[in-house]
Amino acid sequence: MTRVATIPLQRSMSAAIQRSQQQLAATQKQLATGKKANDYAALGTEAVRNLSTHSLQAKQDAYVAAANRVGTTLSLNDAHMGALDTSATSLRQELMTAIGTGKGGGLNEAITVAFNQFRAALNASGGGAALFGGSQTDGPAFLPNTLADTLGTPASAAFANDGIKAAVRLSDGVDVHYGVTASEIGAGLYSAFQTLAGAGPIGDPPTAAQRDILTQAAGQIDAGLSGLRAVNAENGRKQAQAETLGTRAADRSMLLQGIISGNEDADLGQVAIDLAQQKTILEASYSVFSQLSRLSLVSYLR
């Protein structure tokens, strides 16, 4: 039978069981989410610090992403300038061989191939935008389509790029200006192709006038390669700078993540211990409540 004197005791046990259930549910949620709290308010005094740290980490992550994008662009620049260097060096060797041997067989084709490679490199694109156009990214940076088109076309009309370079912030207070334009790397070599176009078809053997033109063009290629390599060296320096700043930003982001994790992430080892203890306590509470519910004075009056 139910006695009036047992009601307060049952209520107290029921409240204790509810608290144990709530604690167990909270611990289970920590185990499921890996977080100490459900919201920042539950973090108490650490909430403001963590919000600030999240903001700082987002900034560092943005620097990392920007450094990766810049690094990709500079790598593409390097690849195309390297191809241009190889092509021009090969053409110079062909010219010097023709001058030295007095034989021009295959030279016309070599000049045409080198010009086509030159044009392709200058009009290379990355992500749908011209790499060497400066801010003019919608169209080709180099306009002549054939070697013959270079005749009567000055460099000022042959290159469609402008001189604007891109800029990106890769660290607090550090803006990196980067980029390469077609006229920077191609103007010297363009003069060589204009000279070769003026020679007309190279005979086998070349005439004395043609040999003079070949010699002049070889010298212009030397000068053009010197300028190209200087620009590529600067591109490499920017590439190294972007990589260094990106690595530093990634290291800072990792440090900040450690601070955030220390304040927000639950200690799963401790959570497992708490879970086992709270489960035991709750089971014991159920047992005690069950025993209290069965108490009756009748059992003791026999």
Contacts in CASP RR format, 6 or more apart in sequence:
PFRMAT RR
TARGET T0000
AUTHOR 0000-0000-0000
METHOD contacts of the structure
MODEL  1
MTRVATIPLQRSMSAAIQRSQQQLAATQKQLATGKKANDYAALGTEAVRN
LSTHSLQAKQDAYVAAANRVGTTLSLNDAHMGALDTSATSLRQELMTAIG
TGKGGGLNEAITVAFNQFRAALNASGGGAALFGGSQTDGPAFLPNTLADT
LGTPASAAFANDGIKAAVRLSDGVDVHYGVTASEIGAGLYSAFQTLAGAG
PIGDPPTAAQRDILTQAAGQIDAGLSGLRAVNAENGRKQAQAETLGTRAA
DRSMLLQGIISGNEDADLGQVAIDLAQQKTILEASYSVFSQLSRLSLVSY
LR
1 296 0 8 1.000
1 298 0 8 1.000
3 297 0 8 1.000
6 292 0 8 1.000
6 295 0 8 1.000
9 292 0 8 1.000
10 289 0 8 1.000
10 292 0 8 1.000
10 293 0 8 1.000
13 285 0 8 1.000
13 288 0 8 1.000
13 289 0 8 1.000
13 292 0 8 1.000
14 289 0 8 1.000
16 285 0 8 1.000
17 282 0 8 1.000
17 285 0 8 1.000
17 286 0 8 1.000
17 289 0 8 1.000
20 278 0 8 1.000
20 281 0 8 1.000
20 282 0 8 1.000
20 285 0 8 1.000
21 282 0 8 1.000
23 278 0 8 1.000
24 275 0 8 1.000
24 278 0 8 1.000
24 279 0 8 1.000
24 282 0 8 1.000
27 271 0 8 1.000
27 274 0 8 1.000
27 275 0 8 1.000
27 278 0 8 1.000
28 275 0 8 1.000
29 38 0 8 1.000
30 36 0 8 1.000
30 266 0 8 1.000
30 271 0 8 1.000
31 266 0 8 1.000
31 268 0 8 1.000
31 271 0 8 1.000
31 272 0 8 1.000
31 275 0 8 1.000
33 266 0 8 1.000
34 265 0 8 1.000
34 266 0 8 1.000
34 268 0 8 1.000
34 271 0 8 1.000
35 264 0 8 1.000
35 265 0 8 1.000
35 266 0 8 1.000
36 42 0 8 1.000
36 43 0 8 1.000
36 263 0 8 1.000
36 264 0 8 1.000
36 265 0 8 1.000
36 266 0 8 1.000
37 43 0 8 1.000
37 264 0 8 1.000
40 47 0 8 1.000
40 50 0 8 1.000
40 51 0 8 1.000
41 47 0 8 1.000
43 50 0 8 1.000
43 263 0 8 1.000
43 264 0 8 1.000
46 263 0 8 1.000
49 259 0 8 1.000
49 263 0 8 1.000
50 259 0 8 1.000
50 260 0 8 1.000
50 263 0 8 1.000
50 264 0 8 1.000
53 256 0 8 1.000
53 259 0 8 1.000
53 260 0 8 1.000
53 263 0 8 1.000
54 260 0 8 1.000
56 252 0 8 1.000
56 256 0 8 1.000
57 253 0 8 1.000
57 256 0 8 1.000
57 257 0 8 1.000
57 260 0 8 1.000
60 249 0 8 1.000
60 250 0 8 1.000
60 252 0 8 1.000
60 253 0 8 1.000
60 256 0 8 1.000
61 249 0 8 1.000
61 253 0 8 1.000
63 169 0 8 1.000
63 170 0 8 1.000
63 171 0 8 1.000
63 245 0 8 1.000
63 246 0 8 1.000
63 249 0 8 1.000
64 246 0 8 1.000
64 249 0 8 1.000
64 250 0 8 1.000
64 253 0 8 1.000
66 168 0 8 1.000
66 169 0 8 1.000
66 170 0 8 1.000
67 170 0 8 1.000
67 242 0 8 1.000
67 243 0 8 1.000
67 245 0 8 1.000
67 246 0 8 1.000
67 249 0 8 1.000
68 246 0 8 1.000
69 168 0 8 1.000
70 168 0 8 1.000
70 170 0 8 1.000
70 176 0 8 1.000
70 178 0 8 1.000
70 238 0 8 1.000
70 242 0 8 1.000
71 239 0 8 1.000
71 242 0 8 1.000
71 243 0 8 1.000
73 126 0 8 1.000
73 131 0 8 1.000
73 178 0 8 1.000
73 179 0 8 1.000
74 178 0 8 1.000
74 179 0 8 1.000
74 235 0 8 1.000
74 236 0 8 1.000
74 238 0 8 1.000
74 239 0 8 1.000
74 242 0 8 1.000
75 239 0 8 1.000
76 124 0 8 1.000
76 126 0 8 1.000
76 131 0 8 1.000
77 131 0 8 1.000
77 132 0 8 1.000
77 179 0 8 1.000
77 180 0 8 1.000
77 232 0 8 1.000
77 235 0 8 1.000
78 232 0 8 1.000
78 235 0 8 1.000
78 236 0 8 1.000
78 239 0 8 1.000
80 121 0 8 1.000
80 124 0 8 1.000
80 131 0 8 1.000
80 132 0 8 1.000
81 121 0 8 1.000
81 180 0 8 1.000
81 185 0 8 1.000
81 228 0 8 1.000
81 231 0 8 1.000
81 232 0 8 1.000
81 235 0 8 1.000
82 232 0 8 1.000
83 117 0 8 1.000
83 121 0 8 1.000
84 117 0 8 1.000
84 118 0 8 1.000
84 121 0 8 1.000
84 122 0 8 1.000
84 185 0 8 1.000
84 186 0 8 1.000
84 189 0 8 1.000
84 228 0 8 1.000
85 225 0 8 1.000
85 228 0 8 1.000
85 229 0 8 1.000
85 232 0 8 1.000
87 114 0 8 1.000
87 117 0 8 1.000
87 118 0 8 1.000
87 121 0 8 1.000
88 114 0 8 1.000
88 118 0 8 1.000
88 189 0 8 1.000
88 192 0 8 1.000
88 221 0 8 1.000
88 224 0 8 1.000
88 225 0 8 1.000
88 228 0 8 1.000
89 225 0 8 1.000
90 110 0 8 1.000
90 114 0 8 1.000
91 110 0 8 1.000
91 111 0 8 1.000
91 114 0 8 1.000
91 221 0 8 1.000
92 218 0 8 1.000
92 219 0 8 1.000
92 221 0 8 1.000
92 222 0 8 1.000
92 225 0 8 1.000
94 107 0 8 1.000
94 110 0 8 1.000
94 111 0 8 1.000
95 107 0 8 1.000
95 214 0 8 1.000
95 215 0 8 1.000
95 217 0 8 1.000
95 218 0 8 1.000
95 221 0 8 1.000
96 218 0 8 1.000
97 103 0 8 1.000
98 104 0 8 1.000
98 105 0 8 1.000
98 107 0 8 1.000
98 202 0 8 1.000
98 206 0 8 1.000
98 211 0 8 1.000
98 214 0 8 1.000
99 206 0 8 1.000
99 211 0 8 1.000
99 214 0 8 1.000
99 215 0 8 1.000
99 218 0 8 1.000
102 205 0 8 1.000
102 206 0 8 1.000
102 211 0 8 1.000
103 204 0 8 1.000
103 205 0 8 1.000
104 202 0 8 1.000
104 203 0 8 1.000
104 204 0 8 1.000
104 205 0 8 1.000
104 206 0 8 1.000
105 202 0 8 1.000
105 203 0 8 1.000
105 204 0 8 1.000
106 204 0 8 1.000
107 202 0 8 1.000
107 203 0 8 1.000
107 204 0 8 1.000
107 206 0 8 1.000
108 201 0 8 1.000
108 202 0 8 1.000
108 203 0 8 1.000
111 147 0 8 1.000
111 193 0 8 1.000
111 196 0 8 1.000
111 202 0 8 1.000
112 147 0 8 1.000
114 193 0 8 1.000
115 146 0 8 1.000
115 147 0 8 1.000
115 193 0 8 1.000
118 142 0 8 1.000
118 186 0 8 1.000
118 189 0 8 1.000
118 190 0 8 1.000
118 193 0 8 1.000
119 142 0 8 1.000
119 144 0 8 1.000
119 145 0 8 1.000
122 132 0 8 1.000
122 140 0 8 1.000
122 141 0 8 1.000
122 142 0 8 1.000
122 182 0 8 1.000
122 185 0 8 1.000
122 186 0 8 1.000
123 130 0 8 1.000
123 132 0 8 1.000
123 140 0 8 1.000
123 141 0 8 1.000
123 142 0 8 1.000
123 182 0 8 1.000
124 130 0 8 1.000
124 131 0 8 1.000
124 132 0 8 1.000
125 131 0 8 1.000
128 137 0 8 1.000
129 137 0 8 1.000
129 138 0 8 1.000
130 136 0 8 1.000
130 137 0 8 1.000
130 138 0 8 1.000
130 139 0 8 1.000
130 140 0 8 1.000
130 141 0 8 1.000
130 161 0 8 1.000
131 141 0 8 1.000
131 180 0 8 1.000
132 141 0 8 1.000
132 142 0 8 1.000
132 161 0 8 1.000
132 180 0 8 1.000
132 181 0 8 1.000
132 182 0 8 1.000
132 184 0 8 1.000
132 185 0 8 1.000
133 139 0 8 1.000
133 141 0 8 1.000
133 160 0 8 1.000
133 161 0 8 1.000
133 162 0 8 1.000
133 181 0 8 1.000
133 182 0 8 1.000
134 141 0 8 1.000
134 161 0 8 1.000
134 162 0 8 1.000
134 163 0 8 1.000
134 164 0 8 1.000
134 165 0 8 1.000
134 166 0 8 1.000
134 179 0 8 1.000
134 181 0 8 1.000
135 162 0 8 1.000
135 163 0 8 1.000
135 164 0 8 1.000
136 160 0 8 1.000
136 161 0 8 1.000
136 162 0 8 1.000
139 160 0 8 1.000
140 160 0 8 1.000
141 159 0 8 1.000
141 160 0 8 1.000
141 161 0 8 1.000
141 181 0 8 1.000
141 182 0 8 1.000
142 158 0 8 1.000
142 159 0 8 1.000
142 160 0 8 1.000
142 182 0 8 1.000
142 186 0 8 1.000
143 149 0 8 1.000
143 153 0 8 1.000
143 157 0 8 1.000
143 158 0 8 1.000
143 159 0 8 1.000
143 160 0 8 1.000
144 150 0 8 1.000
144 153 0 8 1.000
144 158 0 8 1.000
147 193 0 8 1.000
147 196 0 8 1.000
147 197 0 8 1.000
148 197 0 8 1.000
150 158 0 8 1.000
150 190 0 8 1.000
150 193 0 8 1.000
150 194 0 8 1.000
150 197 0 8 1.000
151 194 0 8 1.000
151 197 0 8 1.000
151 198 0 8 1.000
152 194 0 8 1.000
153 194 0 8 1.000
155 183 0 8 1.000
155 187 0 8 1.000
155 190 0 8 1.000
155 191 0 8 1.000
158 190 0 8 1.000
159 181 0 8 1.000
159 182 0 8 1.000
159 183 0 8 1.000
159 186 0 8 1.000
159 187 0 8 1.000
159 190 0 8 1.000
160 182 0 8 1.000
161 181 0 8 1.000
161 182 0 8 1.000
161 183 0 8 1.000
162 181 0 8 1.000
163 181 0 8 1.000
163 183 0 8 1.000
165 177 0 8 1.000
165 178 0 8 1.000
165 179 0 8 1.000
165 181 0 8 1.000
166 177 0 8 1.000
166 178 0 8 1.000
166 179 0 8 1.000
167 175 0 8 1.000
167 176 0 8 1.000
167 177 0 8 1.000
167 178 0 8 1.000
168 175 0 8 1.000
168 176 0 8 1.000
168 178 0 8 1.000
169 175 0 8 1.000
169 176 0 8 1.000
170 176 0 8 1.000
170 241 0 8 1.000
170 242 0 8 1.000
170 245 0 8 1.000
170 246 0 8 1.000
170 249 0 8 1.000
171 245 0 8 1.000
171 248 0 8 1.000
171 249 0 8 1.000
174 245 0 8 1.000
176 238 0 8 1.000
176 241 0 8 1.000
176 242 0 8 1.000
176 245 0 8 1.000
178 235 0 8 1.000
178 238 0 8 1.000
178 242 0 8 1.000
179 235 0 8 1.000
179 238 0 8 1.000
180 231 0 8 1.000
180 235 0 8 1.000
184 231 0 8 1.000
185 227 0 8 1.000
185 228 0 8 1.000
185 231 0 8 1.000
185 232 0 8 1.000
186 224 0 8 1.000
186 228 0 8 1.000
187 224 0 8 1.000
188 220 0 8 1.000
188 223 0 8 1.000
188 224 0 8 1.000
188 227 0 8 1.000
189 220 0 8 1.000
189 221 0 8 1.000
189 224 0 8 1.000
189 225 0 8 1.000
189 228 0 8 1.000
191 220 0 8 1.000
191 224 0 8 1.000
192 217 0 8 1.000
192 218 0 8 1.000
192 219 0 8 1.000
192 220 0 8 1.000
192 221 0 8 1.000
192 224 0 8 1.000
193 217 0 8 1.000
195 213 0 8 1.000
195 216 0 8 1.000
195 217 0 8 1.000
195 220 0 8 1.000
196 213 0 8 1.000
196 214 0 8 1.000
196 217 0 8 1.000
198 213 0 8 1.000
199 209 0 8 1.000
199 210 0 8 1.000
199 213 0 8 1.000
199 214 0 8 1.000
199 217 0 8 1.000
200 210 0 8 1.000
202 210 0 8 1.000
202 214 0 8 1.000
203 210 0 8 1.000
206 214 0 8 1.000
END
